[in-house]
């Protein structure tokens, strides 16, 4: 899934004569791997965190979503921030804060401290992501070499997604849930050491949309609070979310340099890509969350055992991403998008047969079609969106798509976790049906995509 994350990056500069781009690529890959690892490594450690810190289901949902929401909301403007201060400076600051926040997570004495540190982690990750890609783009002046380097950068994220549940399970079982955060410390220091061998990035003017950023964060946070907490407070939070979102739309419609150009959504391909990408995230991240709990709380597996159950599913992502890119290059994006989503729907419906009496092998294998479908549809989906917008809007569109996808995943965890707190068996079935329904709708909508994407004219 992560191999297709794109984000805004500063204008590419020419590669310095005699300069080695290797350290920049290594630092960027390591940072991107850390970011994506922390979106998946926590899931299998949640029961251990809950038992140790006496956190209920609501607290465990926030352990995941506090990171994801900060990451998603700040992605909207972090590219502009990297432009203003320079990619290398932004990346270095992000790594430092991410590493310190990881240490704070590992040392957290209770849920409030852990949630605060996770929020800071997510904010730092949002700064690191566009800056890491910018480092790669700046280090490679030749387009062909740059394309290969970006592929390697993306592969680091895919490997992290695949290893996340297993690594989280192994660290939790052999050491403690705190180990999933402490492991970031040496990796963060290594990334900083590599960064010392990278040339300083140039700064360039880039407008920041602070009112838009603040209202977006308020809307996302309030909406997630309403989904997780429930009760009377949920209605107040929902009201705050509606007002904040309305203010966000008004601000973006009137600003000269909006963080989110609303005109992008008039493009059919952009609208379909956002909808399909969101449904994809709901299904993938929502199911990893729910099944991570199911494997441990219902089946009684250890954290390591739960992580290994995801290995057939996540281990195929990199190969599927590559295959889908080749199919899209030959037949256009619509075919792999529709086929991939159809396979994912079939996989979700197949998972409805899973219960406590199902064999462990069958359960692990039934997760595979979901990963195959999600991994096959997402790369051409993002590529189609990038082709549908003007070149000067590509970074903005990519940041927007990824922010909305992350938000959709966070909301899925909020809703599915609330269902699981009441009845795990019922929550599993309902979550599967919701995910399958959303993907069915976006599969049908995806038929409106053109057979071959054409570069959009400038607005």
C-alpha positions in Angstrom: 0.0 0.0 0.0 2.7 2.5 0.9 4.6 2.1 -2.2 2.2 4.4 -3.9 2.4 7.3 -1.5 3.3 10.5 -3.3 3.7 14.0 -2.0 4.6 17.5 -2.9 8.3 18.2 -3.3 10.4 21.2 -4.1 11.5 21.9 -7.7 14.3 19.6 -8.8 17.8 21.0 -9.0 20.7 19.6 -10.9 22.9 17.1 -9.4 26.2 18.5 -8.2 29.2 17.4 -10.2 31.0 14.5 -8.4 28.4 14.4 -5.6 27.2 10.9 -4.5 23.4 10.7 -4.3 23.6 7.4 -2.3 23.4 9.0 1.2 20.4 11.1 0.2 18.6 8.0 -1.2 19.5 5.9 1.9 18.4 8.6 4.3 15.1 9.1 2.4 14.4 5.4 2.2 15.0 4.9 5.9 12.8 7.9 6.8 10.0 6.7 4.6 10.3 3.2 6.0 10.0 4.6 9.5 6.9 6.5 8.7 5.1 3.6 7.1 6.3 1.2 9.7 4.6 3.2 12.4 1.3 3.0 10.6 1.3 -0.8 10.7 3.6 -2.0 13.5 1.2 -0.8 16.3 -1.8 -2.9 15.4 -0.7 -6.3 16.7 0.7 -4.6 19.9 -2.7 -3.1 20.8 -3.9 -5.8 23.2 -0.6 -5.7 25.1 -0.8 -1.9 25.3 -4.3 -2.1 26.6 -3.4 -4.7 29.3 -0.3 -2.8 30.4 -1.8 0.7 30.5 -5.3 -0.4 31.4 -6.7 1.2 28.3 -10.0 0.2 26.9 -11.1 -0.1 23.2 -11.5 3.7 23.0 -8.0 4.3 24.1 -6.6 1.7 21.7 -8.4 3.4 18.8 -6.8 6.7 19.7 -3.3 5.0 19.9 -3.7 4.4 16.1 -5.7 7.4 15.1 -3.8 10.1 17.0 -0.8 9.3 14.8 -2.8 8.9 11.6 -4.9 12.0 12.0 -1.9 14.3 12.7 -0.1 12.7 9.8 -3.1 13.1 7.4 -4.0 16.7 8.4 -0.5 18.1 8.2 0.3 16.4 4.9 -1.9 19.1 3.3 0.6 21.8 3.9 3.9 20.0 4.8 5.1 20.2 1.2 4.9 24.0 1.3 6.8 24.0 4.6 9.6 21.8 3.1 9.8 24.3 0.2 10.1 27.3 2.6 12.8 25.9 4.9 14.6 23.6 2.5 14.0 19.8 2.2 17.2 18.8 4.0 16.4 21.1 7.0 12.7 20.0 7.1 13.7 16.3 6.9 16.3 16.7 9.7 13.9 18.5 12.0 11.3 15.9 11.3 13.6 13.0 12.1 14.7 14.5 15.3 11.2 15.2 16.5 10.0 11.7 15.3 12.8 10.0 17.2 12.3 11.9 20.4 8.5 11.3 20.2 9.2 7.6 19.7 11.3 7.6 22.9 8.4 9.4 24.7 6.0 6.7 23.4 8.2 3.9 24.7 8.5 5.6 28.1 4.8 6.7 28.4 3.5 5.9 31.9 -0.2 5.9 30.8 -2.6 6.5 27.9 -2.5 10.4 28.0 1.3 10.5 27.6 1.2 7.8 24.9 -1.5 9.6 22.9 0.3 12.9 23.1 3.6 11.4 21.9 1.8 9.6 19.1 0.3 12.8 17.9 3.7 14.5 17.8 5.0 11.4 16.0 2.3 11.8 13.3 3.1 15.5 12.9 6.8 14.8 12.5 6.0 12.1 10.0 4.0 14.5 7.9 7.0 16.8 7.7 9.4 14.0 6.9 7.4 12.4 4.0 7.5 15.2 1.4 11.0 16.2 2.5 12.3 12.6 2.0 11.0 12.5 -1.6 12.4 15.9 -2.2 15.8 14.7 -1.1 15.7 12.0 -3.7 14.5 14.3 -6.5 17.2 16.8 -5.7 20.0 14.2 -5.5 19.3 12.8 -9.0 19.5 15.2 -11.9 19.1 12.6 -14.6 15.4 11.7 -15.1 16.0 8.0 -15.7 18.2 7.6 -12.6 15.7 9.7 -10.6 12.8 7.4 -11.6 14.8 4.3 -10.5 15.7 6.1 -7.2 12.0 7.0 -6.5 11.1 3.4 -7.1 13.6 2.3 -4.5 12.3 5.0 -2.1 8.8 3.7 -2.6 10.0 0.1 -2.1 11.2 1.0 1.3 7.7 1.8 2.3 6.3 -1.4 0.9 8.8 -3.5 2.8 7.9 -1.6 6.0 4.2 -2.3 5.5 5.0 -6.0 4.9 7.3 -6.3 7.9 5.3 -4.1 10.3 2.8 -6.7 11.8 5.6 -9.3 12.1 8.1 -6.9 13.6 5.5 -5.5 16.0 4.5 -9.0 17.0 8.0 -10.2 17.5 9.1 -7.2 19.6 5.9 -7.3 21.7 6.2 -11.1 22.3 10.0 -11.2 22.9 10.4 -7.9 24.8 7.4 -5.5 25.3 5.1 -3.3 23.3 7.5 -0.5 24.2 10.0 -2.1 21.9 8.1 -1.1 18.8 8.8 2.5 19.7 12.4 2.1 21.0 13.5 0.4 17.8 13.0 3.8 16.1 15.8 5.4 18.1 18.8 3.7 16.4 17.1 4.0 13.0 16.4 7.7 13.5 20.0 8.3 14.5 21.2 6.4 11.4 19.0 8.6 9.2 20.5 11.7 10.8 24.0 10.4 10.3 23.3 9.8 6.6 21.8 13.3 6.3 25.1 14.9 7.3 26.5 13.6 4.0 23.7 15.3 2.0 24.0 18.8 0.5 21.9 21.6 2.0 18.6 22.1 0.1 17.8 25.5 -1.3 14.9 27.4 0.1 12.2 28.8 -2.1 9.0 30.9 -1.5 5.9 28.8 -0.9 2.6 30.2 0.5 1.3 28.6 3.7 -2.5 28.4 4.3 -2.7 28.5 8.1 -6.5 29.2 8.4 -7.2 26.3 6.0 -4.8 24.0 7.9 -6.3 24.8 11.3 -9.9 24.3 10.2 -9.0 21.1 8.4 -7.4 19.7 11.6 -10.4 20.8 13.7 -12.9 19.1 11.3 -10.9 15.8 11.1 -10.2 15.7 14.9 -13.8 16.4 15.8 -15.2 13.9 13.3 -12.9 11.1 14.6 -13.8 12.0 18.2 -17.5 11.7 17.4 -16.9 8.2 15.8 -14.8 6.9 18.7 -16.3 8.4 21.8 -20.0 8.2 21.1 -22.6 9.3 23.6 -23.8 12.9 24.0 -20.4 14.3 23.4 -20.4 12.8 19.9 -23.2 15.2 18.8 -21.3 18.2 20.0 -18.1 16.9 18.3 -20.1 16.3 15.1 -21.4 19.8 15.2 -17.9 21.2 15.6 -16.8 19.0 12.6 -19.6 20.3 10.4 -18.9 24.0 11.3 -15.1 23.5 10.9 -15.5 21.8 7.5 -17.9 24.6 6.3 -15.3 27.2 7.4 -12.6 25.2 5.6 -14.5 25.2 2.3 -15.3 28.9 2.6 -11.6 29.7 3.3 -10.3 27.5 0.5 -12.8 29.0 -2.0 -11.7 32.6 -1.2 -7.9 32.2 -0.8 -5.6 33.2 -3.6 -3.3 30.2 -2.9 -5.5 27.6 -1.3 -4.1 24.5 0.4 -6.8 22.5 -1.4 -7.9 23.9 -4.7 -11.6 22.9 -4.7 -11.7 23.1 -8.5 -9.7 19.9 -8.7 -12.9 18.0 -7.7 -14.6 19.1 -10.9 -12.4 16.7 -12.7 -14.1 13.3 -12.9 -10.8 11.3 -12.7 -9.8 13.2 -9.5 -13.1 12.7 -7.9 -13.1 9.0 -8.7 -9.5 8.6 -7.6 -10.3 10.2 -4.2 -13.4 8.1 -3.7 -11.8 4.8 -4.7 -8.6 5.5 -2.8 -10.6 6.2 0.4 -12.6 3.0 0.0 -9.4 1.1 -0.5 -8.0 2.5 2.7 -11.1 1.8 4.7 -11.0 -1.9 3.6 -7.2 -2.4 4.0 -6.4 -0.5 7.2 -9.8 -1.3 8.8 -9.4 -5.0 8.3 -5.8 -5.1 9.6 -7.0 -3.3 12.7 -10.1 -5.6 13.3 -8.3 -8.8 12.4 -5.3 -7.9 14.6 -7.7 -7.8 17.6 -9.6 -10.9 16.4 -6.5 -13.0 16.1 -5.5 -12.2 19.7 -8.7 -11.6 21.6 -10.8 -14.4 20.0 -8.3 -16.9 18.8 -5.9 -16.4 21.6 -2.8 -16.0 19.5 0.3 -14.1 20.7 1.3 -10.8 19.2 3.9 -12.6 17.1 1.3 -15.2 16.0 -1.0 -12.5 14.9 1.7 -10.7 13.0 2.6 -13.9 11.1 -1.1 -14.3 10.1 -0.7 -11.1 8.1 2.5 -12.1 6.4 1.0 -13.9 3.3 -1.2 -10.8 2.9 1.4 -8.1 3.2 4.3 -10.0 1.6 2.7 -9.9 -1.8 2.1 -6.1 -2.0 5.4 -5.1 -3.6 5.1 -7.6 -6.5 1.5 -6.7 -7.1 2.3 -3.0 -7.2 4.9 -3.7 -9.9 2.6 -5.9 -11.9 -0.3 -3.4 -11.8 2.0 -0.6 -13.1 2.9 -2.8 -16.1 -0.7 -3.6 -16.8 -1.7 0.0 -16.6 1.1 1.0 -19.0 -0.2 -1.4 -21.6 -4.0 -1.2 -21.1 -4.6 2.1 -19.2 -5.5 2.7 -15.6 -9.2 1.8 -15.7 -8.7 -1.9 -16.2 -6.4 -2.6 -13.2 -8.4 -0.3 -11.0 -11.7 -2.1 -11.7 -10.2 -5.5 -11.6 -8.3 -4.8 -8.4 -11.3 -3.5 -6.6 -13.4 -6.4 -7.8 -10.9 -8.9 -6.4 -10.8 -6.9 -3.1 -14.6 -7.1 -2.8 -14.5 -10.9 -3.5 -11.9 -11.2 -0.8 -13.9 -9.3 1.7 -17.0 -11.4 1.0 -14.8 -14.6 1.4 -13.7 -13.4 4.8 -17.3 -13.5 6.0 -16.8 -17.3 6.4 -14.1 -16.8 9.0 -14.9 -17.6 12.6 -13.2 -19.0 15.6 -13.4 -22.5 14.3 -11.8 -21.8 10.9 -8.3 -23.2 10.4 -5.4 -20.8 10.9 -4.1 -21.4 7.3 -7.5 -20.7 5.8 -7.8 -17.5 7.7 -4.4 -16.2 6.6 -5.0 -17.2 3.0 -8.4 -15.6 2.9 -6.8 -12.2 3.7 -4.7 -12.5 0.5 -7.3 -11.5 -2.1 -7.9 -8.2 -0.2 -4.2 -7.4 -0.4 -4.0 -8.5 -4.0 -7.0 -6.3 -5.0 -5.9 -3.3 -3.0 -2.3 -3.5 -4.2 -3.3 -4.0 -7.8 -5.7 -1.0 -8.0 -4.0 1.7 -6.0 -0.8 2.4 -8.1 -2.7 3.0 -11.4 -5.4 4.9 -9.4 -2.8 7.4 -8.2 -1.1 7.6 -11.6 -4.4 8.3 -13.3 -5.0 11.2 -10.9 -1.6 12.6 -11.5 -2.1 12.5 -15.2 -5.5 14.2 -14.9 -4.2 17.4 -13.3 -1.9 20.1 -14.7 1.8 19.5 -13.9 1.9 22.5 -11.5 -1.0 20.9 -9.5 0.5 17.4 -9.3 2.1 17.8 -5.8 -1.0 19.4 -4.4 -3.2 16.6 -5.8 -0.9 13.9 -4.5 -0.8 15.4 -1.0 -4.6 15.8 -1.0 -5.2 12.2 -2.1 -2.9 10.8 0.5 -4.4 13.0 3.2 -7.9 11.9 2.4 -6.8 8.2 2.2 -5.2 8.4 5.6 -8.2 10.1 7.1 -10.5 7.4 5.6 -8.3 4.8 7.3 -8.5 6.6 10.6 -12.3 6.9 10.4 -12.5 3.2 9.6 -10.5 2.3 12.7 -12.7 4.6 14.7 -16.0 3.1 13.5 -14.9 -0.5 13.4 -13.2 -0.2 16.8 -16.4 1.1 18.4 -18.3 -1.8 16.9 -15.7 -4.3 18.2 -16.0 -2.9 21.7 -19.6 -4.1 21.8 -19.4 -7.4 20.0 -16.2 -8.7 18.2 -18.0 -11.3 16.1 -20.7 -8.9 15.0 -18.1 -6.1 14.4 -16.1 -8.4 12.1 -19.1 -9.2 9.9 -20.4 -5.6 9.9 -16.9 -4.2 9.1 -16.5 -6.6 6.2 -19.9 -5.7 4.8 -19.3 -1.9 5.1 -15.9 -2.3 3.3 -17.3 -4.5 0.6 -20.2 -2.1 0.0 -17.9 1.0 -0.3 -15.6 -0.8 -2.7 -18.5 -2.1 -4.8 -19.8 1.5 -5.2 -16.3 2.8 -6.2 -15.8 -0.1 -8.6 -18.9 0.9 -10.5 -17.9 4.6 -10.4 -14.5 3.7 -11.7 -16.1 2.5 -14.9 -16.4 6.3 -15.7 -12.7 6.6 -15.9 -11.3 7.1 -19.5 -9.6 4.1 -21.0 -6.4 6.2 -21.5 -5.6 9.2 -19.3 -4.7 12.5 -21.0 -2.7 15.2 -19.4 -5.1 18.0 -18.3 -4.8 21.4 -19.7 -3.8 24.2 -17.3 -6.5 25.9 -15.3 
